[in-house]
Amino acid sequence: YVGSPAEAVEMAKAGADAIIAHVGTTVGGSIGVTKAVVGWDFTLQRTQEIIDAARRVRKEIFFLCHGGPINTPQDAERVMKAT
């Protein structure tokens, strides 16, 4: 899990095979958060920044995303299509 491009670079340097872009507390779920602290614009931009930063170090990394407004399979698909 990384929350910033700088963290993604360090994980890539350390040899991570997969990096999860974490954009904050997830809406829904068992803790009952009803509104994401961050919106879609931030989520998509930060996820892309994390991917770009890590790929500057190593190309063969798997990327995943978690948190914020990402709560359903459709939400995850939205991120995958936009990044």
N, C-alpha and C positions, 0 to 999 in steps of 0.2 A: 504494500500500500504506500502510495506517495501522494502528497498534497500540493506539490509544486514542481515546476520544471527543474529546479536545482536538485531536489530530492531524486527526481527521475534520472538525472545525470549520474548521481552517486550510485544509484542502484545499477545502472547500466555498467558503470565502471567496475562494480563489484561482481558482475557476471550474472545478474538476474536473468532468468529465462522468461519470466512474465512480470509485468508491472501493472498494478491496478491503480488507475487514476481515481482518487477519492475526493469528492467535491463537497463533503459535509454530511450532516445528519440526514438520513433518508426519511422521506415522508412515509406515513403509514407504518406498517410493521407492528411489533409487539409493544413498543414504547408509546405509541399513540400520537406521534408528531403529525399534525394535520397540515402544516404549511412548511415548505422547504425554506430555509434561510437564504439559499441562493436560487436564482432563476435559471431558465434554460440558456440564455445568452452566456452567462458565466460558465455554466456547466460545459457547454460545447467548446467555448474558447479555451478554458483551462484544460480540458481533456486533450484538445489538439496541441496545446503548448507542451504538455507532458509528453505526448507521443513524439513530437518534433525534437524536443530536447534529448530524449533517450536515443532516438535514431541517429542523432549526430555522433553518438558514441558507438553504438552497435545497431545494425539493421535487423538482426534476426531475433527480435523480442516479440513475444505475444503481449497484446494490450487488452485490458479489461477496464470496466468502469463501474463505479459504485457511489451511491450517496445522492444527496440533494433531491432533485425531482425524479430521479431514476427509481421507479418502484414496480414497474410491470415489464413483461417481455416487450411490449410495444415501446415503452420508454427506452429500453436498451437498444432496440432496433433504431430508434430515432438517433441515438448517439452514434451507433455504428455507421449509419448512412451519412452522417454529417462530419465524421472525422476520418 
